[in-house]
């Protein structure tokens, strides 16, 4: 299993607006291509202007296939354009994590 751990950092005071915009306009489109997310989190401590989302894939090829389909979706392209115009996001970091074989992950 491969898990993509992505952190988005928002301008101070805009995280709630960003999450509301994504929930209304982007989440369903992503789920259509990527399936249910592995997790979605905000920070209780640390950088309270950031949130994390995680998506699970079988491997890098599965991720590439699903992400390519998402990227081709005109609804997703529209979402990206509108989200950029909002100006809430200032930074994005992405990490690909491999699960260790001795810990069983429930999906």
C-alpha atoms as one frame of an Amber mdcrd trajectory, in Angstrom:
protein
   0.000   0.000   0.000   1.080   3.532  -0.820  -0.328   6.510   1.076  -0.062
  10.049  -0.209   0.280  12.487   2.696  -0.411  15.989   1.456  -0.223  19.145
   3.585  -1.832  22.382   2.476  -1.003  25.641   4.239  -3.530  28.468   4.108
  -3.176  32.194   4.609  -3.886  32.960   8.284  -7.596  33.177   8.961  -8.702
  31.395   5.770  -8.531  27.671   6.575 -12.261  27.394   7.301 -13.098  29.181
   4.052 -10.715  26.901   2.136 -12.157  23.720   3.618 -15.743  24.897   3.010
 -14.921  25.757  -0.621 -13.250  22.372  -1.144 -16.096  20.468   0.507 -18.672
  22.185  -1.698 -16.753  22.246  -4.995 -13.883  19.742  -5.058 -14.367  16.821
  -2.695 -16.937  14.897  -4.753 -14.837  15.223  -7.898 -11.762  13.866  -6.148
 -13.717  10.994  -4.612 -15.051  10.085  -8.061 -11.489   9.389  -9.234  -9.525
   8.619  -6.073 -12.113   6.825  -3.943 -12.648   7.523  -0.263  -9.778   9.382
   1.393  -7.626   7.544   3.896  -7.928  10.554   6.196  -8.534  14.300   6.372
  -7.188  16.282   9.303  -6.729  19.762  10.713  -4.081  20.558  13.299  -4.948
  20.778  16.967  -1.457  22.117  17.709   1.422  23.346  15.582   0.558  25.035
  12.304  -3.153  25.705  12.777  -3.279  27.236   9.296  -2.592  23.855   7.670
  -4.594  20.730   6.942  -3.624  17.263   5.808  -5.294  14.824   3.512  -4.244
  11.274   2.817  -5.227   8.975  -0.044  -4.376   5.270  -0.221  -3.311   3.496
  -3.404  -2.208  -0.010  -4.259   1.123   1.286  -5.615   2.662   4.164  -7.626
   1.065   2.926 -10.854  -2.401   2.917  -9.295  -1.785   6.450  -8.013  -0.559
   7.643 -11.419  -3.593   6.171 -13.195  -6.125   7.679 -10.798  -4.388  11.067
 -10.604  -4.187  11.229 -14.430  -7.937  10.613 -14.709  -8.579  13.342 -12.133
  -6.327  15.785 -13.968  -8.269  15.233 -17.226 -11.652  15.880 -15.617 -12.993
  19.282 -16.771 -14.850  19.704 -13.460 -11.559  19.292 -11.582  -9.841  21.813
 -13.849 -12.654  24.279 -13.149 -12.318  23.646  -9.419  -8.555  24.252  -9.520
  -9.040  27.544 -11.350 -11.731  28.764  -8.961  -9.791  27.593  -5.916  -6.719
  29.463  -7.094  -8.770  32.617  -7.540  -9.855  32.410  -3.882  -6.230  32.909
  -2.828  -6.515  30.879   0.371  -3.620  28.475  -0.255   0.015  29.506   0.065
   1.871  26.177   0.127   1.494  22.495  -0.679   3.736  19.593   0.320   3.284
  15.989  -0.751   4.915  12.814   0.534   4.416   9.228  -0.634   4.522   6.736
   2.239   4.964   2.961   2.010   3.177   0.843   4.602   5.364  -1.533   6.583
   4.360  -5.194   6.258   4.033  -5.952   9.989   1.268  -3.405  10.698  -2.135
  -4.168   9.244  -3.924  -1.037   8.113  -7.709  -1.051   8.044  -9.248   0.734
   5.072
